[in-house]
Amino acid sequence: MLHIKETVIVEGKYDKIKLSSLIDAVIIETNGFSIFNDKEKLELIRRLADKNGVLIITDSDAAGFKIRHYLGGALPKDKVKHAYIPDILGKEPRKSAPSKEGKLGVEGIPADVIVKCLERAGVCCEKSPDVKRRLVTKADLYEDGLAGGECSAQRRRKLLARLNLPQRLSSNALIDVINAIYTYEEYKEAVKSL
């Protein structure tokens, strides 16, 4: 598995699933064109870009390029890397018909081709840090009353508001984002202030 320090931005959940099997990184979905109207998610992506930079990898069709250009214009140029997948004709196995342009999306591209695209973008040379820092886990959310308990959803919403994060983040996404932006100690301070 390849460790990528940048936050990886993809179009949808199937792209995220594909990349999760290849890389160790925070992966954020734009949910297609909904990113154009989702100010909270765009602000989150900006914060992640400021922290470690972002890598944008979208489909090679017109929609993918619109999303890529929108994000590229909304983020500081020095914080953005781009990975481009090649035009490969075909259809993803889960779909009954090919896309409008007949090209495979990120989810359908073979793993070795994606790795080469990531290498060309300059992100695959990262080794996992030797120094291991304490990460927030699902067990921490449970212990802190943020998951799996009575009123945990309310406490989680309060924490999201306190950290200025999108209210729709799931517990798993919350863990990824906290570990990308904050230290364990900063997380505990935020929980203590609830």
Buried (B, 14 or more C-beta within 10 A) or exposed (E): EBBBBBBBBBBBEBBBEBBBEBBEBBBBBBBBEEBEEBEBBBBBBBBBBEBBBBBBBBBBBEBBBBBBEBBBEBBEEEBBBBBBBEEBEBBBEEEEEBBEBEBBBBBBBEEEEBBBBBEEBEBBEBEEEEEEEEEBEBEBBBEBBBBEEEEBEEBBBBBBEEBEBBEEBEBEBBBBBBBBBBBBEEBBEBBEEB
